[in-house]
Amino acid sequence: MRTLVDIKEPQLRLLDQLARKQKRSRAALIRDAVDDYLERRTAKEPPAAFGLWGERAIDGLDYQDKIRSEW
């Protein structure tokens, strides 16, 4: 599908330079840029806790208090 987008002249010059350097069309570069933008903006948010602690059932602060109480 075609769409109309206003691009500032300095951005257009840089885009054309990059297109020539990569031997690709300006439209292909713009499609890739839109894909990248949408992927970053629509990515799922990470869970509230992640990494090694994320799967544990106990709250991190409760665990810390428990361990410290043993000292």
N, C-alpha and C positions, 0 to 999 in steps of 0.2 A: 504494500500500500504506500502511496506517496503522501508526503506531508510537506508543508512549508514551514521552514524555520529560519529566523533571522540570526545571522552570525556576524559578529563584528569583523571588520576588515583585517585587523591584525591577527585575529584567530584564524580567519580564512587563509591568510598567507602561510601561517605556520602549518595549518592542516594540509595545504597543498604541497609544502616542502616535504612533510612527512609522507604524504601519499607518493610523491616521486621517489623518495628514498626507499620506501618499502615496495615500490612497484605495485601499488594497489590503488583502487579508486577512492576518491574522497568519500563517496557514499558508503563504501565498505568500512572505512575508518569511523565514520559517524555511527554506523550500525553497531560496530564493536564497542564504541564509547557508550552508547545507550544501553547495550547489554550489560556492560560492566557496572554502570550506574544503577540499573535496576536490580542486579544481583546483590550489590552492597546494601541497597535500601530495603529490599524485601527479604533479606536473609533472616532466618529464624533467630530470635534472641536467645542468647545462651541461658541455660537454667540459672536459677538464683545462686546455686552452689555448683561448682564444677571442679574437676580435678580429682585428686585422691579422696577428698572429704565428701564430695557430692553424694555418694551412695550411702553414707552412714545415717542411721536413724536418729542418733542423739544430736542435739543442738551443740554447736561448737563451743559456745560460752559455758554451757552446762558441763561439758566434758572438761574444759579448762579448769573450772571451779572444782570439779571432782578430783582431778589430778593434783591441783595445788593443795587441796585439803589433806592430802596424804603426806605432805612435807612436815 
